[in-house]
Amino acid sequence: MDVTQRCNFECFYIMRVVKDGNTEYQLNCHSYLFEATVKSISNSDIAIPFEDLKDCMKMVVPSNSYVYYRNDTHRSILDIKSNLDTMRIKSYPLDKFPCAESLLQFITQRLQAILDCDYPGIIVVETRLRESSDSYVTCKRKGGN
C-alpha cells in the first residue's frame, strides 16, 4: 500500500548565470509543492498515517530558508550565508548547484533519513517537486525496495 502526501514551502537561492562569457548571479525565489509517496516494506496494509507523513515532510523541506551550493567559494555567496547566519535565517548546503533537481535530491534524502529513524520499514518510493503547474522534477526509487 502506497501513501502520498503534499506540502508547500518557499525558499530562495542564488542562481549562477553566464552571459557573454561573464558570470552573473541572480536571486531565485520559488513557492514549491513537494509530493512524496512512501510504502511499507512489510506486508502491512498501513504504511504511515497521512498526518504523520506530512509532519515528516515539513521537517525536511527548507521552508522560508536559503539553500546554497556547499562548494561555492564566491565571496558574495559566502557573505550572504554569513549574514543570514547572523540574522538566524536558516540555510542549507546542497551537494550540487541549487536547482529543482538538486533540491529534490536533498529533500528526498532527508525524508528517508527521518523515516528510517521514526518509522523503520517505511521507504520513499517517489518524490516530486513542483515549481509551477506545468514544471516539476521527479525522483523514483531504483529497484523497488
N, CA, C and O of each residue as an XYZ file, in Angstrom:
580
protein
N       0.839     -1.174      0.000
C       0.000      0.000      0.000
C       0.887      1.241      0.000
O       1.779      1.363      0.840
N       0.654      2.152     -0.924
C       1.390      3.410     -1.000
C       0.589      4.525     -0.349
O      -0.641      4.529     -0.387
N       1.304      5.466      0.246
C       0.686      6.653      0.837
C       1.372      7.866      0.222
O       2.600      7.937      0.177
N       0.570      8.821     -0.253
C       1.115     10.043     -0.856
C       0.587     11.251     -0.104
O      -0.580     11.309      0.284
N       1.479     12.212      0.091
C       1.118     13.447      0.791
C       1.814     14.606      0.084
O       2.773     14.408     -0.661
N       1.322     15.810      0.326
C       1.885     17.030     -0.267
C       2.091     18.088      0.802
O       1.374     18.129      1.802
N       3.079     18.940      0.578
C       3.223     20.123      1.422
C       3.861     21.245      0.606
O       4.650     20.992     -0.305
N       3.516     22.461      0.937
C       4.030     23.648      0.263
C       5.146     24.267      1.090
O       5.158     24.171      2.317
N       6.083     24.904      0.397
C       7.108     25.681      1.078
C       7.714     26.675      0.100
O       7.553     26.557     -1.115
N       8.412     27.652      0.655
C       9.106     28.639     -0.147
C      10.565     28.670      0.282
O      10.874     28.532      1.466
N      11.452     28.851     -0.675
C      12.862     29.037     -0.360
C      13.500     29.855     -1.471
O      12.889     30.111     -2.508
N      14.738     30.260     -1.233
C      15.436     31.037     -2.245
C      16.892     30.615     -2.319
O      17.436     30.015     -1.391
N      17.501     30.941     -3.436
C      18.914     30.661     -3.645
C      19.454     31.609     -4.699
O      18.708     32.282     -5.410
N      20.760     31.636     -4.773
C      21.429     32.435     -5.787
C      21.682     31.537     -6.993
O      22.231     30.443     -6.864
N      21.277     32.011     -8.154
C      21.460     31.253     -9.381
C      22.620     31.861    -10.177
O      22.657     33.067    -10.416
N      23.549     31.020    -10.576
C      24.685     31.476    -11.382
C      24.271     31.461    -12.850
O      23.773     30.455    -13.355
N      24.480     32.583    -13.524
C      24.130     32.717    -14.932
C      25.358     33.226    -15.682
O      25.988     34.196    -15.260
N      25.697     32.576    -16.788
C      26.817     33.024    -17.610
C      26.241     33.695    -18.854
O      25.528     33.076    -19.643
N      26.574     34.992    -19.008
C      26.120     35.770    -20.165
C      27.340     36.365    -20.853
O      28.135     37.067    -20.228
N      27.481     36.081    -22.139
C      28.600     36.614    -22.923
C      29.940     36.341    -22.250
O      30.836     37.185    -22.275
N      30.075     35.164    -21.650
C      31.324     34.782    -21.012
C      31.520     35.325    -19.609
O      32.516     35.012    -18.958
N      30.582     36.137    -19.133
C      30.672     36.709    -17.788
C      29.703     36.004    -16.853
O      28.570     35.700    -17.225
N      30.160     35.751    -15.640
C      29.300     35.111    -14.648
C      28.539     36.174    -13.866
O      29.127     37.115    -13.333
N      27.232     36.008    -13.810
C      26.371     36.884    -13.025
C      25.590     36.014    -12.051
O      25.444     34.810    -12.264
N      25.096     36.617    -10.998
C      24.283     35.913    -10.024
C      22.929     36.587     -9.934
O      22.820     37.812     -9.964
N      21.897     35.760     -9.823
C      20.532     36.267     -9.700
C      19.852     35.585     -8.525
O      20.091     34.409     -8.250
N      19.014     36.325     -7.845
C      18.235     35.739     -6.763
C      17.086     34.957     -7.366
O      16.366     35.466     -8.225
N      16.911     33.724     -6.922
C      15.858     32.857     -7.431
C      14.988     32.424     -6.253
O      15.448     31.712     -5.360
N      13.758     32.848     -6.259
C      12.817     32.511     -5.185
C      11.677     31.689     -5.783
O      11.210     31.950     -6.892
N      11.247     30.700     -5.025
C      10.166     29.853     -5.517
C       9.225     29.448     -4.403
O       9.622     29.279     -3.250
N       7.974     29.298     -4.778
C       6.999     28.592     -3.961
C       6.907     27.205     -4.563
O       6.571     27.052     -5.738
N       7.203     26.201     -3.765
C       7.236     24.828     -4.245
C       6.103     24.004     -3.643
O       5.600     24.298     -2.559
N       5.723     22.978     -4.368
C       4.838     21.937     -3.850
C       5.654     20.649     -3.866
O       6.084     20.185     -4.923
N       5.862     20.080     -2.685
C       6.624     18.849     -2.542
C       5.644     17.703     -2.329
O       4.777     17.778     -1.458
N       5.779     16.642     -3.123
C       4.939     15.455     -3.002
C       5.822     14.252     -2.714
O       6.896     14.106     -3.296
N       5.368     13.400     -1.821
C       6.130     12.192     -1.503
C       5.180     11.003     -1.433
O       4.091     11.089     -0.866
N       5.612      9.901     -2.017
C       4.895      8.634     -1.929
C       5.804      7.654     -1.207
O       6.967      7.477     -1.570
N       5.253      7.021     -0.177
C       6.014      6.057      0.620
C       5.236      4.757      0.710
O       4.037      4.709      0.434
N       5.956      3.679      1.108
C       5.279      2.405      1.317
C       6.006      1.642      2.410
O       7.156      1.927      2.743
N       5.309      0.677      2.946
C       5.891     -0.209      3.950
C       6.563     -1.367      3.229
O       6.015     -1.908      2.268
N       7.753     -1.750      3.692
C       8.411     -2.899      3.064
C       7.890     -4.216      3.639
O       8.218     -5.293      3.142
N       7.075     -4.117      4.690
C       6.402     -5.322      5.188
C       5.095     -5.477      4.420
O       4.773     -4.642      3.575
N       4.364     -6.499      4.694
C       3.085     -6.716      4.017
C       1.929     -6.052      4.752
O       0.771     -6.430      4.574
N       2.247     -5.071      5.568
C       1.231     -4.359      6.334
C       0.315     -3.572      5.401
O       0.752     -3.035      4.383
N      -0.961     -3.514      5.768
C      -1.916     -2.736      4.982
C      -1.754     -1.234      5.208
O      -2.173     -0.430      4.375
N      -1.148     -0.857      6.328
C      -0.996      0.553      6.652
C       0.482      0.902      6.626
O       1.281      0.278      7.325
N       0.852      1.898      5.821
C       2.249      2.319      5.761
C       2.518      3.357      6.843
O       3.337      3.131      7.733
N       1.838      4.482      6.769
C       2.023      5.590      7.707
C       0.788      6.478      7.592
O       0.299      6.698      6.484
N       0.273      6.993      8.704
C      -0.871      7.908      8.602
C      -0.497      9.169      7.801
O       0.641      9.635      7.861
N      -1.452      9.703      7.066
C      -1.228     10.898      6.262
C      -0.611     12.028      7.081
O       0.358     12.656      6.655
N      -1.175     12.280      8.245
C      -0.717     13.394      9.076
C       0.734     13.204      9.508
O       1.501     14.166      9.546
N       1.110     11.973      9.832
C       2.486     11.699     10.247
C       3.454     11.920      9.099
O       4.537     12.474      9.291
N       3.068     11.487      7.903
C       3.925     11.698      6.741
C       4.081     13.192      6.471
O       5.184     13.663      6.195
N       2.988     13.931      6.550
C       3.066     15.376      6.305
C       3.965     16.045      7.337
O       4.737     16.940      6.992
N       3.878     15.629      8.591
C       4.760     16.184      9.629
C       6.226     15.921      9.307
O       7.066     16.806      9.471
N       6.537     14.715      8.850
C       7.914     14.376      8.459
C       8.365     15.236      7.285
O       9.500     15.712      7.254
N       7.480     15.431      6.331
C       7.812     16.237      5.159
C       8.094     17.683      5.548
O       9.025     18.299      5.030
N       7.293     18.220      6.456
C       7.504     19.604      6.900
C       8.833     19.771      7.623
O       9.410     20.858      7.620
N       9.324     18.699      8.245
C      10.607     18.762      8.944
C      11.784     18.807      7.968
O      12.852     19.297      8.335
N      11.624     18.318      6.752
C      12.765     18.190      5.840
C      12.812     19.234      4.729
O      13.856     19.402      4.098
N      11.725     19.932      4.476
C      11.769     20.963      3.428
C      12.425     22.230      3.987
O      12.230     22.564      5.155
N      13.195     22.927      3.163
C      13.853     24.149      3.632
C      12.922     25.358      3.552
O      13.177     26.310      2.815
N      11.846     25.298      4.320
C      10.808     26.322      4.271
C      11.328     27.667      4.782
O      11.971     27.752      5.828
N      11.026     28.718      4.005
C      11.437     30.080      4.353
C      12.927     30.155      4.641
O      13.361     30.817      5.583
N      13.699     29.466      3.816
C      15.134     29.354      4.034
C      15.905     29.628      2.752
O      15.338     29.810      1.674
N      17.201     29.647      2.914
C      18.141     29.845      1.819
C      18.888     28.537      1.599
O      19.372     27.932      2.555
N      18.984     28.098      0.359
C      19.794     26.928      0.032
C      20.952     27.402     -0.840
O      20.811     28.333     -1.632
N      22.088     26.749     -0.680
C      23.277     27.175     -1.403
C      24.144     25.961     -1.720
O      24.019     24.899     -1.110
N      25.031     26.161     -2.702
C      25.963     25.112     -3.099
C      27.110     25.089     -2.104
O      27.826     26.077     -1.940
N      27.274     23.968     -1.454
C      28.267     23.787     -0.403
C      29.673     24.195     -0.836
O      30.434     24.724     -0.026
N      30.030     23.959     -2.093
C      31.392     24.206     -2.559
C      31.578     25.527     -3.298
O      32.637     25.757     -3.882
N      30.572     26.400     -3.285
C      30.707     27.697     -3.951
C      31.522     28.623     -3.047
O      31.099     28.954     -1.940
N      32.673     29.027     -3.522
C      33.558     29.864     -2.710
C      33.552     31.322     -3.159
O      34.411     32.103     -2.749
N      32.592     31.688     -3.996
C      32.486     33.079     -4.425
C      32.238     33.944     -3.195
O      31.340     33.656     -2.404
N      33.023     34.994     -3.031
C      32.980     35.838     -1.824
C      31.566     36.337     -1.519
O      31.147     36.325     -0.362
N      30.835     36.769     -2.531
C      29.478     37.297     -2.307
C      28.554     36.232     -1.723
O      27.743     36.518     -0.842
N      28.683     35.006     -2.219
C      27.843     33.908     -1.718
C      28.169     33.641     -0.255
O      27.269     33.459      0.565
N      29.459     33.619      0.068
C      29.867     33.382      1.458
C      29.398     34.511      2.365
O      29.014     34.266      3.509
N      29.425     35.740      1.871
C      28.943     36.880      2.662
C      27.445     36.768      2.937
O      26.989     37.043      4.047
N      26.690     36.366      1.928
C      25.246     36.195      2.109
C      24.982     35.139      3.173
O      24.178     35.349      4.082
N      25.660     34.010      3.058
C      25.495     32.924      4.027
C      25.829     33.412      5.429
O      25.089     33.134      6.372
N      26.924     34.129      5.577
C      27.342     34.642      6.886
C      26.311     35.614      7.458
O      25.983     35.549      8.643
N      25.804     36.510      6.621
C      24.804     37.474      7.080
C      23.503     36.795      7.479
O      22.874     37.184      8.463
N      23.101     35.796      6.730
C      21.888     35.058      7.085
C      22.076     34.349      8.422
O      21.168     34.336      9.253
N      23.254     33.758      8.631
C      23.545     33.108      9.912
C      23.453     34.119     11.054
O      22.887     33.824     12.107
N      24.006     35.300     10.844
C      23.967     36.349     11.863
C      22.524     36.730     12.208
O      22.199     37.002     13.364
N      21.670     36.744     11.185
C      20.258     37.090     11.402
C      19.423     35.887     11.823
O      18.213     36.005     12.021
N      20.065     34.732     11.960
C      19.408     33.476     12.344
C      18.336     33.038     11.340
O      17.284     32.512     11.702
N      18.647     33.275     10.083
C      17.802     32.774      9.000
C      18.396     31.443      8.580
O      19.591     31.351      8.299
N      17.565     30.415      8.539
C      18.046     29.072      8.218
C      18.615     29.014      6.807
O      18.114     29.654      5.884
N      19.671     28.232      6.670
C      20.239     27.969      5.357
C      20.708     26.523      5.329
O      21.083     25.950      6.352
N      20.679     25.949      4.134
C      21.003     24.540      3.969
C      21.968     24.360      2.809
O      21.727     24.873      1.717
N      23.068     23.630      3.035
C      24.012     23.376      1.948
C      23.562     22.222      1.066
O      23.109     21.189      1.560
N      23.688     22.406     -0.236
C      23.393     21.343     -1.190
C      24.711     20.836     -1.767
O      25.672     21.596     -1.888
N      24.756     19.562     -2.118
C      25.960     18.971     -2.683
C      26.165     19.355     -4.142
O      27.256     19.189     -4.688
N      25.117     19.866     -4.768
C      25.193     20.298     -6.167
C      24.650     21.718     -6.243
O      23.990     22.197     -5.320
N      24.939     22.384     -7.362
C      24.472     23.761     -7.522
C      22.944     23.811     -7.409
O      22.266     22.952     -7.973
N      22.386     24.800     -6.692
C      20.939     24.846     -6.461
C      20.117     24.900     -7.742
O      20.330     25.739     -8.618
N      19.181     23.982     -7.812
C      18.174     23.923     -8.861
C      17.107     22.965     -8.335
O      17.293     22.357     -7.281
N      16.024     22.828     -9.035
C      14.947     21.945     -8.573
C      15.438     20.515     -8.381
O      15.050     19.848     -7.422
N      16.287     20.044     -9.287
C      16.771     18.661     -9.208
C      17.615     18.425     -7.953
O      17.402     17.446     -7.237
N      18.565     19.312     -7.689
C      19.415     19.121     -6.504
C      18.625     19.344     -5.220
O      18.884     18.694     -4.207
N      17.668     20.254     -5.262
C      16.823     20.488     -4.091
C      15.964     19.257     -3.788
O      15.815     18.873     -2.628
N      15.407     18.648     -4.819
C      14.596     17.447     -4.608
C      15.442     16.304     -4.064
O      15.000     15.580     -3.172
N      16.640     16.135     -4.583
C      17.525     15.086     -4.082
C      17.829     15.305     -2.597
O      17.793     14.359     -1.810
N      18.122     16.525     -2.221
C      18.399     16.887     -0.836
C      17.208     16.564      0.071
O      17.373     15.944      1.122
N      16.019     16.983     -0.338
C      14.810     16.770      0.465
C      14.492     15.280      0.571
O      14.145     14.794      1.648
N      14.607     14.563     -0.532
C      14.298     13.124     -0.543
C      15.212     12.366      0.408
O      14.748     11.511      1.164
N      16.498     12.667      0.379
C      17.443     12.011      1.287
C      17.120     12.316      2.746
O      17.183     11.428      3.597
N      16.779     13.551      3.031
C      16.427     13.929      4.404
C      15.139     13.230      4.861
O      15.037     12.794      6.008
N      14.158     13.127      3.954
C      12.909     12.458      4.303
C      13.162     10.993      4.628
O      12.644     10.483      5.622
N      13.953     10.308      3.805
C      14.223      8.895      4.076
C      14.956      8.727      5.409
O      14.692      7.776      6.144
N      15.863      9.634      5.718
C      16.590      9.563      6.993
C      15.641      9.709      8.187
O      15.783      8.996      9.180
N      14.682     10.623      8.097
C      13.690     10.802      9.170
C      12.835      9.548      9.293
O      12.592      9.067     10.400
N      12.380      9.019      8.171
C      11.551      7.811      8.199
C      12.328      6.633      8.767
O      11.773      5.839      9.527
N      13.606      6.506      8.410
C      14.425      5.408      8.942
C      14.483      5.454     10.465
O      14.464      4.413     11.122
N      14.553      6.651     11.022
C      14.627      6.806     12.487
C      13.267      6.600     13.161
O      13.146      5.851     14.131
N      12.253      7.276     12.629
C      10.953      7.318     13.310
C       9.956      6.266     12.831
O       9.044      5.898     13.571
N      10.119      5.783     11.611
C       9.191      4.810     11.028
C       9.974      3.728     10.282
O       9.903      3.656      9.055
N      10.719      2.886     11.003
C      11.515      1.845     10.334
C      10.629      0.981      9.433
O       9.512      0.617      9.798
N      11.148      0.669      8.266
C      10.396     -0.159      7.331
C       9.555      0.630      6.353
O       8.922      0.044      5.474
N       9.532      1.966      6.486
C       8.817      2.805      5.527
C       9.857      3.390      4.580
O      10.835      3.995      5.021
N       9.648      3.210      3.286
C      10.605      3.715      2.307
C       9.942      4.725      1.367
O       8.750      4.646      1.069
N      10.750      5.658      0.921
C      10.299      6.646     -0.056
C      10.340      5.991     -1.437
O      11.390      5.540     -1.893
N       9.201      5.947     -2.081
C       9.083      5.334     -3.405
C       9.299      6.372     -4.501
O       9.990      6.117     -5.487
N       8.697      7.547     -4.315
C       8.773      8.598     -5.332
C       8.569      9.942     -4.670
O       7.769     10.086     -3.745
N       9.308     10.927     -5.160
C       9.082     12.305     -4.728
C       8.983     13.183     -5.959
O       9.496     12.853     -7.029
N       8.316     14.300     -5.782
C       8.140     15.243     -6.884
C       8.198     16.650     -6.298
O       7.655     16.918     -5.227
N       8.863     17.532     -7.020
C       8.942     18.927     -6.619
C       8.391     19.770     -7.753
O       8.939     19.785     -8.856
N       7.309     20.468     -7.474
C       6.650     21.294     -8.493
C       7.028     22.757     -8.290
O       6.843     23.320     -7.211
N       7.565     23.364     -9.362
C       7.855     24.796     -9.349
C       6.660     25.600     -9.849
O       6.476     26.758     -9.474
N       5.862     24.979    -10.688
C       4.670     25.623    -11.236
C       3.708     24.512    -11.633
O       4.004     23.330    -11.458
N       2.559     24.899    -12.167
C       1.569     23.895    -12.540
C       2.051     23.004    -13.689
O       1.545     21.895    -13.862
N       3.023     23.477    -14.473
C       3.489     22.669    -15.599
C       4.985     22.351    -15.554
O       5.533     21.842    -16.532
N       5.654     22.643    -14.436
C       7.083     22.357    -14.321
C       7.371     21.632    -13.018
O       7.078     22.137    -11.934
N       7.953     20.432    -13.134
C       8.299     19.672    -11.939
C       9.402     18.682    -12.245
O       9.657     18.343    -13.401
N      10.056     18.220    -11.179
C      11.047     17.154    -11.287
C      10.573     15.999    -10.415
O       9.886     16.197     -9.413
N      10.955     14.789    -10.817
C      10.537     13.583    -10.114
C      11.757     12.736     -9.799
O      12.689     12.634    -10.596
N      11.730     12.131     -8.621
C      12.779     11.202     -8.202
C      12.097      9.884     -7.837
O      11.217      9.856     -6.977
N      12.500      8.798     -8.487
C      11.907      7.482     -8.225
C      12.958      6.556     -7.645
O      14.113      6.563     -8.071
N      12.550      5.762     -6.671
C      13.445      4.797     -6.039
C      13.813      3.722     -7.053
O      12.949      3.218     -7.770
N      15.065      3.377     -7.111
C      15.520      2.318     -8.017
C      15.372      0.981     -7.336
O      15.596      0.868     -6.131
N      15.002     -0.024     -8.082
C      14.946     -1.386     -7.565
C      13.703     -1.732     -6.783
O      13.564     -2.880     -6.361
N      12.792     -0.801     -6.566
C      11.535     -1.126     -5.898
C      11.586     -1.205     -4.399
O      10.558     -0.982     -3.759
N      12.713     -1.509     -3.794
C      12.818     -1.562     -2.319
C      13.992     -0.768     -1.847
O      14.244     -0.694     -0.644
